[in-house]
Amino acid sequence: MDDAIGKAKGGLARMEGTTKKERSALGKKGAAARWGTGPVKEVTHGSEDHPLQIGDIQIPCYVLDDETRVLSQRGLQTGIGMSISGGSFGEQRMAGFIDGLGQKGVNIKDLSSRIRNPILFKLPGGGRSYGFEATILADICDAVLDARKIKGALHHQQEHIADRCEILLRGFARVGIIALVDEATGFQRDRTRDALSRILEAFIAKELQPWVRTFPGEYYQEMFRLRGLKYDAASVKRPPYFGHLTNDIVYDRLAPEVLKELKTKVPRNEEGRPKAKFSQMLTRNVGYPKLREHLGAVVATMRLSRDWHDFKEKLDRNYRRYSGPTQGSFDFGDDEGTGL
């Protein structure tokens, strides 16, 4: 025991002369300080053997008994390239990092509060762990990449964190992180119909919303380029099959069953054509913002692609299609509705 130093030495000094009962009470007090005394959630799906895999980055993930998808605190920390050495708790280290970005002018929103309030849960093999709701990963990456645009916001020792965050953002869309966790944990196989209903309720509006222009002109310009067609900015005429392509690359990648539900909910005329745009049937608080966010990712992927085949490979790799394999042929007629 003579080689104990620092806090360890102080702890040993406190234990000297105490009874077994007193030592037990001190241990419980320390555990309470670390883990708290509130309710502990149970893991229903997931294990360390089946982590969330994004490129070479692995982050342990779980689904809890209230269907919250979480990433382990330690895994999140190492996943973004942050050291786990030192005496401070992981949430304190990450919160301090995020606070520092906020002080440099980065919009960190509510990240500090979320990081300082991790979720406590029981691990499948015993023991306890802290984690964070899975979507926090995308928000952290957004903040770090915003910081990279501000001169001096990141120290040169932190540049590797920005590199990691760029890799992570390329590997998933924010709405897709839930599906990635479900697939990694096996929860996807056991997802209840009620869970799917809640997803659709969040995305699909009860009635048609007012139409607003949603698809940017660049979306169509890039579509024409990738399809090898001449683009006329002055014309609004587009090949009828563009609607099918849009269903494939946009609406079918928002969330499970959303495209199917849109085709059911949007009213049609006597000829079976939609009387409104799919975007008008999305909720203003969840569905429509997710559509705009995904469109931004699609257009960015288009810009980085040489041709249609290259684009579809990138898209399929990073943004899953919920209804099954992607369309292999595009010799479409014009009888199907579109969400343009």
Buried (B, 14 or more C-beta within 10 A) or exposed (E): EEEEEEEEEEEEEEEEEEEEEEEEEBEEEEEEEEEEEEEBBEBBBBBBEBBBBBEEBBBBBBBBEEBBBBBBBBBBBBBBBBEEEEEEBBBEBBBEBBBBBBEBEBEBEEBBEBBBEBBBBBBBEEEBBBBBBBBBBBBBBBBBBBBBEEEEBBEEEBEEBBBBBBBBBBBBBBBBBBBBBBBBBBBBEEBEEEEBEEBBEBBBBEEBBEEEEBBEEEBBBBBBBBBEEEBEEEEEEBBEBBBBBBBBBBBBBBBBBBBBBBBEBBEEEEEEEBEBBBBBBBBEEBBBBBBBBBBEBBBBBBEEBEEBEBBBEBBBEBBBBBBEEBBEEEEBEEEBBBBB
